[in-house]
Structures are given as structure tokens and as C-alpha cells.
Amino acid sequence: MPDAGLRIESIGVRYGAVTALDRVSLTAAPGEHIAIIGPSGSGKSTLLRCAAGLVRPGAGAVRWGDEVWSESGAGRFVQPERRKIGMITQSPALWPHLSARKHMLAVLRWRGVRREARSAEADRLLEIVGITARADHRPAQLSGGEAQRLALARALAGGSRLLLLDEPLGQLDAPLRRSLAATLRDVAKRMNAATLHVTHDPAEALRIADRVVALVDGRIVQEGAPDHFAENPESSFVRSALGNG
């Protein structure tokens, strides 16, 4: 069966009396870049954590192609390390004692890449994200943008099929954020990874995404191509976020 990508099917998550996600369904094909916007507390990060396997939904299912990653009714749940995903957050959480190249070698070893292939693959990934010249530098010697480029290379190491970005650019200045957002998108597409990209910046979402999803109070209130969002805002949140209300 061909690799059909991510399918999130009517998932629900509750934290006590609070409903974080309410029957949310979403798909992401290999190479597709989906931006997720929404107000604070809307469930954006919870959605990514369900895809990652860091949160187990109380209802619904998460699948990749014909693989069942979680299914509440069947009690099925695949651990994060078996899902071949990469995740980047606002803080890249790099290992302070390892150079950029040693980061890559460590992750490739953990993900089961053959020893004889690790060196070339580490160099290839560092070249793809544009930090070959910084390969021997530790995180404290990297700029904020370089650190996130390393985080991207690390997230994609070992053939990640799904890339989860949880506001990874929020601490960067606007010009660098625009440049690095394009890099994140282009590299993920080059690696044919499906991407879910949570961003607090609606303009960034419209600029970089193939498809935009607006999440409010744990429910999807609008989904579609960037042009559709810009021309047909369908909720008060989207109108306000785009400056139309």
C-alpha cells in the first residue's frame, strides 16, 4: 500500500473538565505543509502532541497510511519512538556538550542508521539546512537561527515521515523568522515529510502553507488554501487574525 500520510480521525482529549480537542479530524500528505493557527488554549499544541504520541487521545484514531498509531476503541497505541517523527518547539533543546555534527551522529545512531552510513548522512543533512560551516560548533556558539536549523536537521534525521513544528520561530526577530520559515518549509518538502506547523502569526501561515487550519476551543472552525482564508474568513477569530474584524 502506498504511503498515504497522516490521518487524524475524530480525536478527543479532555483534561479533567476541560475539553482540549473535540472530534478533530485532519489529514496531511507526504510533502504537504499545513499551518495551524488559533488563540492561546485552542488545542494547537495538544493536537501536535497527539500526532507525536506524547498525548493519548481519549477518542478517535491517529494513523499513518495503513499503520494505526492510536485507536481508542481498540486500545491500540504506538509509542513516539516507533512513529518516525521529528518535532521542534520554540526552544530547540539541543545537547550543550555536543557539536552540531555530533548531534546528528547521535540521532542517526539512535534511529538505527547503519554505522558506515552515519557520517555521510550527518554531513548531508547539515548541508541541506545550511550550517555545514558550523558543524564543529556547540549550541552555545550558534545563533538562534543556526540552532533552529540544527534542530530541523536533527528532527529529520533517520527519515522522519512527519515533522511537527510547535511555534519554533517565536523567539526570533521578524526578518530571521520569515527566512527560516521558508527554510523549514522547503527542507521538509525536499525530504517529502508531511508537516504540521503551529504558528502564532497568521501572516506567516498564509505565506508558507499549502493549507491552513484554524482551531478555536478545540474545534476546527476553518480549513483551506491560504487564498481561501484571505478572501473568505469564516469565523470571528479568522476575521480578527487577518485584520478584517
Disulfide bonds with the S-S distance in Angstrom:
none
